[in-house]
Amino acid sequence: MSPGQSLGQPLNALIVHEGEGAQDAVPINDHIFMSRGISNCYLVTTPDGDVQVNTGIHWEAAEIKRRFERVSAGPLRVIVFTQGHSDHVGGWSLFDAPGVETIAQANHAVVREYWRRLQPFFSRRTEKLWGRDITNVDRSFQPPEPVVTTTFLDRHAFSVGGRHFELYGTPGGETTDSLIVWLPEERTLFTGNLMGPLFGHVPNLYTVRGDKIRSAIGFIHSLDRVIALEPELLITGHGEPISGSAEIRRRITRVRDATEYLRDRTIEGMNAGADLWMLMGQISLPPALDIPQGHGKVPWIVRAIWEEHAGWFRYESTTELYDVPPSAIWGELIELAGGPAPLVQRARRHLSAGRPLEALHYLDVVLAKNPADRDALHVKLDALELLLERSGRENFSEVRWLEAEIAETNTALS
């Protein structure tokens, strides 16, 4: 999603369907071309062959290939993966050929391993969030796994047709195998999804879909590396290129400093003895660093920073160490309350007072025992709709989650 795109615009507006042919590769200059998609792919042409940055998700690959063939007749020499997510590597098999070098950061194999192993788990979660946005494609098909021929830890350089390329590891991005592609002579930088799909927004150190928590300090150091290069053209994984070294520095520095501010305040609160929930509710960005939250949200970042450093045991209850969740006694609580009605009534009272989250806590108890309780479902629907209204529809993941919950609740009531 591009920085100016409305969150209400369906994600499938960005999807490249095989054979679609509705859009050509977009020239960024006379030798760099972009194919728009779920994540953009780029072709850098040279007199001796081409370098491709990412290969798209598998159902986009055929159209990406056709687009690039219409702007270059040269052979493909090198494929570079800026990270190991499927929207960057899924189309690889369609572009690979004898003599094509595929380059990734050294952690690529680790990233691909857990994404393959957890594919059913992540697919269920992704389906709830994005299933209604991605239609008319076969999401069950698993394309051939990329065969990476060259890996590096921190830095790698190569040349094709007189153009020089430098690759730098940036493990603070969306994955631990994140890298950036630097063309030093023309001061052009490909950052992939280092800063997520929305450039200039609060980073998503934890994604609602699920993934390994991204390191706040790693992200800061990666942005420091980008700033130090002083690029004059910045090409991201989504959206339009950003021009001008001063503007690029300004915008990246603001994200960097906002992340550092949130990390500092979280650590200060942890050292002062504040609990996680208090910090999630109290920490906010100052006006000078108040960047948009369409990608990450400040409370989520606070929690990600806490759990990055302290893990899952919060020292709140001995029961955290064992396998019996709070929900194990919810049925007994309903009995002690004299049935579900008093709990639903209390939830409705919280909702009427403008406390939808407190209401949902009560409703979770009731609906865990009786998922078809219509009184509880009606109050839940009202609580979810209030949360969506209060969200301002700013954060893409929050909006999609609440919309999915609302749809499921309406289905249960129908």
KOLMARNU-382408 format. One record per residue (C-alpha): residue number from 1; residue in one letter; x, y, z. Coordinates in steps of 0.5 Angstrom, whole numbers, plus 500, padded with zeros to 3 digits. Last residue first. Layout:
num  residu  c1  c2  c3
NUM  A  X  Y  Z
...
This chain:
num  residu  c1  c2  c3
414  S  444  471  523
413  L  447  473  530
412  A  453  468  529
411  T  454  471  522
410  N  454  478  525
409  T  459  476  530
408  E  464  474  525
407  A  463  480  520
406  I  465  484  526
405  E  471  480  528
404  A  473  481  521
403  E  472  488  521
402  L  476  489  528
401  W  482  485  525
400  R  482  489  518
399  V  482  496  522
398  E  487  494  527
397  S  491  491  521
396  F  491  498  517
395  N  492  503  523
394  E  488  509  521
393  R  481  507  521
392  G  479  513  526
391  S  480  507  531
390  R  475  510  536
389  E  469  508  530
388  L  473  501  530
387  L  472  500  538
386  L  465  503  538
385  E  463  497  532
384  L  467  492  537
383  A  463  494  543
382  D  456  494  539
381  L  458  487  536
380  K  460  484  543
379  V  453  487  546
378  H  449  483  541
377  L  453  477  541
376  A  452  477  549
375  D  445  477  548
374  R  445  472  543
373  D  449  467  547
372  A  451  463  541
371  P  458  462  543
370  N  456  459  550
369  K  462  457  555
368  A  467  461  551
367  L  462  467  549
366  V  460  468  557
365  V  467  469  559
364  D  469  473  553
363  L  463  477  554
362  Y  466  480  561
361  H  473  482  558
360  L  469  485  552
359  A  465  490  556
358  E  472  492  559
357  L  475  493  552
356  P  468  497  550
355  R  469  502  556
354  G  464  508  554
353  A  460  508  560
352  S  454  504  556
351  L  459  499  554
350  H  461  498  561
349  R  454  497  563
348  R  453  492  557
347  A  458  488  560
346  R  455  488  567
345  Q  449  486  564
344  V  452  481  560
343  L  455  478  566
342  P  449  478  570
341  A  445  474  564
340  P  451  469  564
339  G  448  465  569
338  G  448  466  577
337  A  454  469  578
336  L  457  463  581
335  E  455  459  575
334  I  458  464  570
333  L  465  464  574
332  E  465  456  574
331  G  465  456  566
330  W  470  462  566
329  I  475  457  570
328  A  479  454  565
327  S  479  461  561
326  P  484  464  566
325  P  489  459  562
324  V  492  452  565
323  D  498  450  562
322  Y  503  453  568
321  L  508  459  569
320  E  503  465  568
319  T  499  461  573
318  T  504  464  578
317  S  501  471  577
316  E  504  478  575
315  Y  511  477  574
314  R  511  478  567
313  F  513  472  564
312  W  513  473  556
311  G  519  475  555
310  A  523  481  558
309  H  527  484  553
308  E  523  483  546
307  E  517  482  551
306  W  518  490  553
305  I  519  492  546
304  A  514  489  543
303  R  509  491  548
302  V  511  498  547
301  I  511  497  540
300  W  504  495  540
299  P  502  501  545
298  V  505  506  539
297  K  501  502  533
296  G  505  500  527
295  H  503  501  520
294  G  497  506  519
293  Q  500  510  526
292  P  502  516  523
291  I  508  520  526
290  D  508  524  532
289  L  515  526  533
288  A  515  533  534
287  P  508  533  538
286  P  511  528  543
285  L  509  520  542
284  S  505  516  547
283  I  506  512  553
282  Q  501  512  558
281  G  496  506  556
280  M  501  501  554
279  L  506  503  560
278  M  500  501  564
277  W  499  495  561
276  L  506  493  562
275  D  507  494  569
274  A  511  500  572
273  G  517  498  576
272  A  521  504  575
271  N  526  500  571
270  M  520  498  566
269  G  518  505  565
268  E  525  507  564
267  I  525  501  559
266  T  519  503  555
265  R  520  511  555
264  D  527  509  552
263  R  524  504  547
262  L  519  509  545
261  Y  523  515  544
260  E  528  511  540
259  T  522  509  535
258  A  520  516  534
257  D  528  518  533
256  R  528  513  527
255  V  522  515  524
254  R  524  522  524
253  T  530  521  522
252  I  527  517  516
251  R  523  523  514
250  R  528  528  515
249  R  534  524  511
248  I  530  523  505
247  E  527  530  505
246  A  535  532  505
245  S  537  527  500
244  G  532  529  495
243  S  527  524  492
242  I  522  519  495
241  P  520  513  490
240  E  513  511  490
239  G  509  506  494
238  H  511  499  497
237  G  518  496  497
236  T  522  502  498
235  I  526  506  493
234  L  530  512  496
233  L  533  517  491
232  E  539  522  493
231  P  541  517  498
230  E  546  519  504
229  L  549  513  506
228  A  549  515  513
227  I  542  515  513
226  V  541  508  511
225  R  546  505  516
224  D  542  509  522
223  L  536  506  520
222  S  539  499  521
221  H  541  501  527
220  I  534  504  529
219  F  531  497  527
218  G  536  493  531
217  I  535  497  537
216  A  527  496  536
215  S  528  488  535
214  R  523  485  531
213  I  518  480  534
212  K  518  474  530
211  D  512  473  526
210  G  504  474  527
209  R  498  476  523
208  V  498  482  528
207  T  505  484  527
206  Y  510  486  532
205  L  515  491  531
204  N  511  495  526
203  P  514  501  525
202  V  511  508  526
201  H  510  511  519
200  G  514  514  515
199  F  514  509  509
198  L  507  505  509
197  P  509  498  507
196  G  514  497  512
195  M  520  501  514
194  L  525  495  512
193  N  520  493  507
192  G  525  493  501
191  T  530  499  502
190  F  533  500  495
189  L  538  506  495
188  T  540  510  489
187  R  546  515  490
186  E  548  514  483
185  E  555  512  483
184  P  553  508  490
183  L  548  504  487
182  W  545  501  494
181  V  541  495  495
180  I  538  494  502
179  L  538  487  506
178  S  533  484  511
177  D  535  477  513
176  T  532  478  520
175  T  525  480  518
174  E  521  486  518
173  G  527  490  518
172  G  532  491  524
171  P  536  486  521
170  T  539  491  516
169  G  545  487  512
168  Y  548  491  507
167  L  548  490  499
166  E  553  494  494
165  F  551  494  487
164  H  556  497  482
163  R  554  498  474
162  G  559  497  469
161  G  555  491  466
160  V  554  488  472
159  S  558  489  479
158  F  558  486  485
157  A  558  488  493
156  H  557  484  499
155  R  556  487  506
154  D  554  484  513
153  L  553  477  513
152  F  553  474  506
151  T  549  469  502
150  T  550  467  494
149  T  547  461  491
148  V  540  462  494
147  V  535  456  491
146  P  528  459  492
145  E  523  454  494
144  P  518  451  489
143  P  511  455  489
142  Q  506  452  495
141  F  499  453  492
140  S  494  454  497
139  R  493  461  496
138  D  490  460  489
137  V  488  467  487
136  N  481  469  485
135  T  481  474  491
134  I  486  477  496
133  D  482  483  500
132  R  477  478  503
131  G  482  473  506
130  W  486  479  509
129  L  485  479  516
128  K  482  472  517
127  E  486  469  512
126  T  492  471  514
125  R  491  468  521
124  R  489  461  518
123  S  495  462  513
122  F  500  463  519
121  F  499  457  522
120  P  498  453  516
119  Q  505  456  514
118  L  509  455  520
117  R  514  450  518
116  R  515  454  511
115  W  515  460  514
114  Y  520  457  520
113  E  525  455  514
112  R  524  461  510
111  V  527  465  515
110  V  532  461  517
109  A  535  460  510
108  H  535  467  509
107  N  539  469  515
106  A  545  470  511
105  Q  543  475  507
104  A  540  473  500
103  I  543  473  493
102  T  541  469  487
101  E  545  468  481
100  V  542  467  474
99  G  547  462  470
98  P  542  457  468
97  A  535  460  469
96  D  531  463  475
95  F  525  468  473
94  L  519  463  474
93  S  522  459  480
92  W  523  466  484
91  G  516  468  484
90  G  515  467  491
89  V  521  471  494
88  H  519  478  495
87  D  511  477  497
86  S  513  470  500
85  H  517  473  506
84  G  525  472  505
83  Q  527  479  505
82  T  531  484  500
81  F  532  478  495
80  V  537  480  490
79  I  536  476  483
78  V  542  477  478
77  R  544  476  471
76  L  537  477  467
75  P  538  477  460
74  G  537  483  456
73  A  531  484  452
72  S  528  490  457
71  V  522  494  457
70  R  517  489  455
69  E  520  483  458
68  F  520  487  465
67  R  512  487  464
66  R  512  480  462
65  K  516  477  468
64  I  511  481  473
63  E  505  478  469
62  A  508  471  470
61  A  510  472  477
60  E  504  475  481
59  W  501  469  483
58  H  507  467  486
57  I  509  473  490
56  G  514  478  488
55  T  520  476  485
54  N  525  481  489
53  V  530  486  486
52  Q  532  484  479
51  V  539  485  476
50  D  539  486  468
49  G  544  484  463
48  D  551  486  460
47  P  549  493  458
46  T  545  494  464
45  T  538  494  467
44  V  536  495  474
43  L  529  491  475
42  Y  524  492  481
41  C  519  488  484
40  N  514  492  488
39  S  510  488  494
38  I  503  486  494
37  G  504  489  486
36  R  507  494  482
35  S  512  493  477
34  M  518  498  477
33  F  523  500  472
32  I  530  502  473
31  H  535  504  467
30  D  532  510  464
29  N  529  513  470
28  I  523  510  475
27  P  520  507  469
26  V  513  504  471
25  A  513  497  468
24  D  506  496  464
23  Q  499  496  467
22  A  493  492  465
21  G  496  486  463
20  E  492  481  467
19  G  495  475  465
18  E  497  473  472
17  H  493  477  477
16  V  498  483  480
15  I  495  485  486
14  L  494  492  489
13  A  487  493  488
12  N  486  487  492
11  L  488  490  498
10  P  482  494  498
9  Q  482  501  499
8  G  479  503  506
7  L  486  504  508
6  S  486  510  504
5  Q  493  510  499
4  G  497  516  500
3  P  503  512  503
2  S  503  507  498
1  M  500  500  500
